[in-house]
Amino acid sequence: MTEGAGNSACPAGTAAAAIGAGRAAGWRARGVAAAVAAGFALGTAAGPVDLYLDGPQFCPRDVSATAPRIGEAQAVARTKTMLPRDFCGPTAFVSGCTFDVENEYDSWRVYVHQYRDVAGRKEKGGLQHTYLILDKVGNCLAHIPGTEFGANN
Protein backbone atom coordinates (compact mmCIF):
# COMPACT_ATOMS: atom_id res chain seq x y z
CA MET A 1 0.00 0.00 0.00
CA THR A 2 2.91 2.32 0.48
CA GLU A 3 3.49 2.19 -3.24
CA GLY A 4 0.17 3.90 -4.02
CA ALA A 5 0.32 6.52 -1.27
CA GLY A 6 2.14 9.06 -3.43
CA ASN A 7 -0.20 8.50 -6.38
CA SER A 8 -3.58 9.01 -4.63
CA ALA A 9 -6.45 10.84 -6.30
CA CYS A 10 -5.76 13.98 -4.21
CA PRO A 11 -2.05 14.42 -3.51
CA ALA A 12 -1.17 16.42 -0.40
CA GLY A 13 0.50 19.23 -2.41
CA THR A 14 -2.56 19.74 -4.62
CA ALA A 15 -4.94 19.95 -1.66
CA ALA A 16 -2.76 22.56 0.04
CA ALA A 17 -2.62 24.56 -3.19
CA ALA A 18 -6.42 24.46 -3.52
CA ILE A 19 -6.89 25.66 0.07
CA GLY A 20 -4.34 28.45 -0.47
CA ALA A 21 -6.06 29.54 -3.69
CA GLY A 22 -9.41 29.65 -1.90
CA ARG A 23 -7.98 31.82 0.88
CA ALA A 24 -6.35 34.14 -1.65
CA ALA A 25 -9.65 34.52 -3.52
CA GLY A 26 -11.37 35.35 -0.24
CA TRP A 27 -8.78 37.99 0.58
CA ARG A 28 -9.12 39.47 -2.92
CA ALA A 29 -12.90 39.64 -2.54
CA ARG A 30 -12.56 41.31 0.85
CA GLY A 31 -10.01 43.74 -0.60
CA VAL A 32 -12.31 44.68 -3.48
CA ALA A 33 -15.25 45.14 -1.09
CA ALA A 34 -13.12 47.32 1.19
CA ALA A 35 -11.94 49.44 -1.76
CA VAL A 36 -15.52 49.95 -2.96
CA ALA A 37 -16.67 50.90 0.54
CA ALA A 38 -13.76 53.33 0.96
CA GLY A 39 -14.49 54.90 -2.42
CA PHE A 40 -18.13 55.35 -1.51
CA ALA A 41 -17.24 56.87 1.86
CA LEU A 42 -14.78 59.31 0.27
CA GLY A 43 -17.34 60.28 -2.36
CA THR A 44 -19.99 61.07 0.20
CA ALA A 45 -17.57 62.94 2.44
CA ALA A 46 -16.39 65.06 -0.48
CA GLY A 47 -19.64 67.07 -0.56
CA PRO A 48 -22.31 67.77 -3.17
CA VAL A 49 -21.82 66.60 -6.73
CA ASP A 50 -21.70 69.27 -9.43
CA LEU A 51 -24.93 69.41 -11.39
CA TYR A 52 -25.59 71.10 -14.72
CA LEU A 53 -29.04 71.98 -16.00
CA ASP A 54 -29.37 71.14 -19.67
CA GLY A 55 -31.95 70.84 -22.40
CA PRO A 56 -34.08 73.32 -24.34
CA GLN A 57 -35.78 74.75 -21.25
CA PHE A 58 -32.74 75.42 -19.06
CA CYS A 59 -29.84 75.66 -21.52
CA PRO A 60 -31.06 76.27 -25.09
CA ARG A 61 -28.64 76.39 -28.00
CA ASP A 62 -31.07 77.59 -30.64
CA VAL A 63 -29.46 80.81 -31.90
CA SER A 64 -27.46 80.67 -35.14
CA ALA A 65 -23.73 81.18 -34.68
CA THR A 66 -23.91 83.88 -37.38
CA ALA A 67 -26.50 85.92 -35.42
CA PRO A 68 -25.46 89.37 -34.19
CA ARG A 69 -23.63 89.59 -30.87
CA ILE A 70 -25.78 90.32 -27.83
CA GLY A 71 -25.17 93.05 -25.26
CA GLU A 72 -25.40 92.99 -21.47
CA ALA A 73 -29.14 93.75 -21.33
CA GLN A 74 -29.83 91.01 -23.88
CA ALA A 75 -27.67 88.55 -21.89
CA VAL A 76 -29.76 89.25 -18.77
CA ALA A 77 -33.03 88.95 -20.72
CA ARG A 78 -31.88 85.67 -22.28
CA THR A 79 -30.79 84.37 -18.85
CA LYS A 80 -34.23 85.11 -17.37
CA THR A 81 -35.81 82.76 -19.93
CA MET A 82 -33.54 79.90 -18.73
CA LEU A 83 -34.35 80.10 -15.02
CA PRO A 84 -36.72 77.63 -13.35
CA ARG A 85 -40.30 78.85 -12.92
CA ASP A 86 -40.69 81.28 -9.99
CA PHE A 87 -36.94 81.29 -9.35
CA CYS A 88 -37.00 85.08 -8.98
CA GLY A 89 -40.37 85.12 -7.21
CA PRO A 90 -42.21 86.81 -5.89
CA THR A 91 -42.88 84.06 -3.37
CA ALA A 92 -43.16 83.97 0.42
CA PHE A 93 -39.36 83.77 0.67
CA VAL A 94 -38.04 85.38 -2.54
CA SER A 95 -38.65 89.00 -3.56
CA GLY A 96 -36.51 88.99 -6.70
CA CYS A 97 -33.07 88.33 -8.18
CA THR A 98 -29.88 90.25 -8.77
CA PHE A 99 -27.93 89.74 -12.00
CA ASP A 100 -24.15 90.20 -12.01
CA VAL A 101 -22.88 90.16 -15.60
CA GLU A 102 -19.41 90.01 -17.07
CA ASN A 103 -18.15 89.62 -20.61
CA GLU A 104 -14.94 87.58 -20.82
CA TYR A 105 -13.33 85.42 -23.48
CA ASP A 106 -16.08 86.11 -26.01
CA SER A 107 -18.81 84.86 -23.67
CA TRP A 108 -21.31 86.23 -21.17
CA ARG A 109 -21.25 85.02 -17.58
CA VAL A 110 -24.36 85.80 -15.59
CA TYR A 111 -24.52 85.13 -11.85
CA VAL A 112 -28.13 85.16 -10.61
CA HIS A 113 -28.84 85.34 -6.89
CA GLN A 114 -32.23 85.39 -5.18
CA TYR A 115 -32.92 88.03 -2.56
CA ARG A 116 -35.55 88.88 0.02
CA ASP A 117 -36.53 92.49 0.77
CA VAL A 118 -35.82 93.14 4.46
CA ALA A 119 -36.29 96.73 5.56
CA GLY A 120 -35.25 98.03 2.15
CA ARG A 121 -32.18 95.78 1.89
CA LYS A 122 -31.68 92.91 -0.52
CA GLU A 123 -31.00 90.05 1.90
CA LYS A 124 -29.43 87.06 0.08
CA GLY A 125 -28.60 84.79 3.02
CA GLY A 126 -30.10 81.31 2.83
CA LEU A 127 -31.38 81.71 -0.72
CA GLN A 128 -30.37 80.04 -3.97
CA HIS A 129 -28.19 81.18 -6.84
CA THR A 130 -27.35 79.95 -10.31
CA TYR A 131 -24.66 80.70 -12.87
CA LEU A 132 -25.15 80.80 -16.64
CA ILE A 133 -22.51 81.07 -19.33
CA LEU A 134 -23.69 82.23 -22.75
CA ASP A 135 -21.76 82.49 -25.98
CA LYS A 136 -21.49 85.78 -27.90
CA VAL A 137 -24.90 85.29 -29.58
CA GLY A 138 -26.80 84.03 -26.51
CA ASN A 139 -26.56 80.26 -26.76
CA CYS A 140 -26.16 78.55 -23.41
CA LEU A 141 -22.77 76.98 -22.81
CA ALA A 142 -23.44 75.97 -19.19
CA HIS A 143 -26.15 76.39 -16.55
CA ILE A 144 -24.71 75.62 -13.13
CA PRO A 145 -27.13 75.83 -10.20
CA GLY A 146 -25.74 76.72 -6.80
CA THR A 147 -25.64 74.39 -3.82
CA GLU A 148 -29.03 74.05 -2.18
CA PHE A 149 -29.26 75.73 1.20
CA GLY A 150 -28.30 73.25 3.91
CA ALA A 151 -26.67 70.76 1.51
CA ASN A 152 -23.36 71.02 3.35
CA ASN A 153 -24.88 70.44 6.81
TALIN-V544094 format. One record per residue. RES is the residue in one letter. PSI is psi in radians with two decimals (none if undefined). NEAR is the number of other ideal C-beta (glycine too) atoms within 12 Angstrom. Layout:
res=[RES RES]
psi=[PSI PSI]
near=[NEAR NEAR]
//
This chain:
res=[M T E G A G N S A C P A G T A A A A I G A G R A A G W R A R G V A A A V A A G F A L G T A A G P V D L Y L D G P Q F C P R D V S A T A P R I G E A Q A V A R T K T M L P R D F C G P T A F V S G C T F D V E N E Y D S W R V Y V H Q Y R D V A G R K E K G G L Q H T Y L I L D K V G N C L A H I P G T E F G A N N]
psi=[-0.43 -0.43 -0.69 -0.11 -0.65 -0.27 0.57 2.97 -0.46 1.46 2.64 -0.69 -0.64 -0.71 -0.74 -0.68 -0.69 -0.73 -0.76 -0.71 -0.68 -0.74 -0.73 -0.73 -0.69 -0.74 -0.66 -0.76 -0.74 -0.67 -0.74 -0.78 -0.72 -0.70 -0.72 -0.78 -0.73 -0.72 -0.72 -0.77 -0.73 -0.68 -0.69 -0.51 -0.33 -0.26 -2.95 2.61 2.42 2.46 2.37 2.35 2.35 3.00 2.99 -0.44 -0.75 -0.32 1.14 2.59 0.98 0.17 2.35 2.46 -0.33 0.04 2.77 2.63 2.59 2.77 -3.07 -0.80 -0.67 -0.61 -0.71 -0.79 -0.75 -0.70 -0.73 -0.55 -0.27 -0.04 2.62 2.66 2.38 0.30 -0.72 0.22 -2.80 2.41 -3.07 -0.46 -0.39 2.19 -0.52 -2.86 2.64 2.62 1.95 2.13 2.43 2.62 1.90 2.51 0.76 0.55 2.81 2.32 2.11 2.06 2.09 2.20 2.28 2.67 2.84 2.28 2.09 1.84 0.77 -0.01 2.63 1.68 2.08 -0.18 2.30 0.13 2.98 2.86 2.89 2.80 2.16 2.45 2.14 2.59 -3.09 -0.36 -0.04 0.07 2.48 2.24 -0.60 2.49 1.86 1.81 2.65 2.95 2.32 2.51 2.26 -0.03 -0.44 -0.03 none]
near=[7 7 7 9 11 13 12 14 10 14 14 14 12 15 14 13 14 15 15 14 14 14 14 14 14 14 14 14 14 14 14 14 14 14 14 14 14 14 14 13 12 12 13 12 11 12 13 18 12 15 17 18 24 18 13 14 15 24 30 23 23 18 22 12 14 9 16 12 20 25 17 20 15 23 35 29 19 34 35 24 27 38 33 22 12 15 31 29 20 15 18 8 22 28 23 24 31 24 30 21 27 18 21 14 12 15 23 36 28 39 26 36 28 33 28 26 18 14 8 9 11 19 19 25 15 19 30 30 28 36 32 41 33 39 29 25 25 35 28 35 26 25 35 25 30 25 20 17 18 10 14 11 9]
//
